[in-house]
Amino acid sequence: MDYKKSKAPVNTVTRDLPDLWKDTGNIYETVAIIAKRANQIAVEIKADLSKKLAEFASYNDTLEEVFENREQIEISRYYEKLPKPTLLATQEYIEGHIYWRDPSQEQPKEEA
């Protein structure tokens, strides 16, 4: 997913709580859903950043040789400017892009 194209705000936004819990009926369940999705997004972003920065890895053990790579700095700045994972997850939840299910609410299937 391209997080730069997301409509999520970069700064904190005040939300109307009844709008957030209208789907689940419980604000705590909504927060748990958003938190789990935010963790998934954070792991995804971290893996993507690590993969991109691994290209610039230097395997020399000398302390005297420290190189500042412009591309590496630009990549790091790009990821610093992205919205935080919680804001991305909240925006996905509001737009209805998150699928969740509650096993305790599901009806048990009868065996034939």
C-alpha positions as CSV (number, residue, x, y, z in Angstrom):
1,M,0.0,0.0,0.0
2,D,1.3,3.5,-0.9
3,Y,0.9,5.4,2.4
4,K,1.8,8.7,0.8
5,K,-1.4,8.6,-1.2
6,S,-3.5,8.0,1.9
7,K,-5.9,10.7,2.9
8,A,-4.8,10.3,6.5
9,P,-3.8,13.5,8.2
10,V,-0.2,14.0,9.2
11,N,-1.2,15.7,12.5
12,T,-3.5,14.6,15.3
13,V,-7.2,15.2,14.5
14,T,-10.1,15.3,17.0
15,R,-12.7,12.6,16.1
16,D,-16.3,12.4,17.0
17,L,-16.5,9.3,19.2
18,P,-20.1,8.2,18.4
19,D,-19.1,8.1,14.7
20,L,-16.2,5.7,15.6
21,W,-18.2,3.2,17.6
22,K,-21.3,3.1,15.5
23,D,-20.1,0.0,13.7
24,T,-19.1,-2.0,16.7
25,G,-21.3,-0.5,19.4
26,N,-18.3,-0.4,21.8
27,I,-15.5,2.3,21.8
28,Y,-13.0,-0.2,23.4
29,E,-13.6,-2.7,20.6
30,T,-13.1,0.0,18.0
31,V,-9.9,1.1,19.6
32,A,-8.6,-2.5,19.8
33,I,-9.4,-2.9,16.1
34,I,-7.6,0.3,15.1
35,A,-4.7,-0.6,17.4
36,K,-4.2,-4.0,15.8
37,R,-4.3,-2.5,12.3
38,A,-1.9,0.2,13.4
39,N,0.6,-2.5,14.6
40,Q,0.2,-4.3,11.2
41,I,0.9,-1.0,9.4
42,A,3.9,-0.2,11.6
43,V,5.5,-3.6,10.9
44,E,4.8,-3.2,7.2
45,I,6.4,0.3,7.1
46,K,9.4,-0.8,9.2
47,A,10.0,-3.8,6.9
48,D,9.8,-1.6,3.8
49,L,12.2,0.9,5.3
50,S,14.6,-1.7,6.4
51,K,14.6,-3.3,2.9
52,K,15.3,0.1,1.3
53,L,18.1,1.0,3.8
54,A,19.7,-2.4,3.5
55,E,20.9,-1.4,0.0
56,F,23.1,1.2,1.6
57,A,24.5,-1.0,4.3
58,S,28.2,-0.9,4.7
59,Y,29.9,-4.0,5.9
60,N,33.2,-2.2,6.9
61,D,34.0,-2.2,10.6
62,T,36.1,0.9,10.5
63,L,34.9,3.8,12.5
64,E,36.8,6.4,10.4
65,E,34.7,5.7,7.3
66,V,31.3,7.2,7.8
67,F,29.6,8.1,4.6
68,E,26.5,10.3,4.3
69,N,24.5,9.1,1.4
70,R,22.0,11.6,0.0
71,E,19.6,8.9,-1.2
72,Q,19.6,7.3,2.2
73,I,18.8,10.6,3.9
74,E,16.0,11.3,1.4
75,I,14.5,7.9,2.1
76,S,14.6,8.4,5.8
77,R,13.0,11.8,5.5
78,Y,10.2,10.4,3.3
79,Y,9.4,7.9,6.0
80,E,9.6,10.5,8.8
81,K,7.0,12.7,6.9
82,L,4.5,9.8,6.6
83,P,1.4,9.9,8.8
84,K,1.8,7.8,12.0
85,P,0.4,4.2,11.8
86,T,-2.4,5.0,14.2
87,L,-3.6,7.9,12.0
88,L,-3.4,5.6,8.9
89,A,-5.4,2.9,10.7
90,T,-8.0,5.3,12.0
91,Q,-8.5,6.7,8.5
92,E,-8.8,3.1,7.1
93,Y,-11.4,2.3,9.7
94,I,-13.4,5.4,9.0
95,E,-13.4,4.7,5.3
96,G,-14.5,1.1,5.9
97,H,-11.3,-0.6,4.6
98,I,-10.7,-2.7,7.6
99,Y,-12.3,-6.1,7.9
100,W,-12.8,-7.6,11.4
101,R,-14.9,-10.3,12.9
102,D,-15.9,-11.1,16.5
103,P,-15.9,-14.9,17.0
104,S,-18.1,-14.5,20.1
105,Q,-20.8,-13.0,18.0
106,E,-20.8,-15.7,15.3
107,Q,-23.4,-18.4,15.4
108,P,-22.0,-21.9,15.8
109,K,-22.6,-24.1,12.7
110,E,-24.7,-27.2,13.2
111,E,-23.1,-30.5,12.1
112,A,-25.1,-32.6,9.7
